[in-house]
Amino acid sequence: MKEPKSISRSIRMTETVYTYVNQHIGDGFNQKFENICHRFMREEAELDRRISEKKKLLQQLNDKVRDIQNGLRTAEDIHWQLERIKTELRDSIDKCNSNRSPTAGAAG
């Protein structure tokens, strides 16, 4: 259905917008501008749906990254605890070895 063009407006725009509009299909600037608007009006709901899906996916990926980072932090904490325990064990072994009498070591 062809809608009558009852509204006449004069608009100002940047050179970038003007060039963008002029690259679209249509016989003149007004028709090109209307074609862009009609296309957006038709596709707006689909674009909004796709954006919403991408936001959900991004949130899921962010959650996964956070979980992986937490796991990595836990693994690093365990690593440093094991390193501390190894150092304490070495110190204990050295202390035990230094407390042994020289004759006890020769007998064994």
C-alpha positions, 0 to 999 in steps of 0.5 A: 500500500502506497502511503501519501507523503503528507509530511514535508520536513527539511533535515540537516545531516553529516556528510557521512549520513548523506553518503550512506543514504545515497548509496542505497536503492531508490530514485532520489534522496527521499526515496532512498531515505524512506527505503532505509527506514522501511528496511529497518522497520521490517528488520528491527524485531529480528535484529533486536532478537539476534542482539538479545541472543548474542548478549545471552551468549556473551553472558554465558561465555563470561560466566564460563571464563569466570568459572575457569578463572576461579578454577585456575586461582584454586589450582594456583593456591593448591600449587603454592600450598604444595610448594610450602609443604615441600619446603617445610618437609625439606626443612624437617628432613634437613633438621632431622639429618642434622640432629642424627648422631654420626655413629647412628648414621654409620650403623644404618 
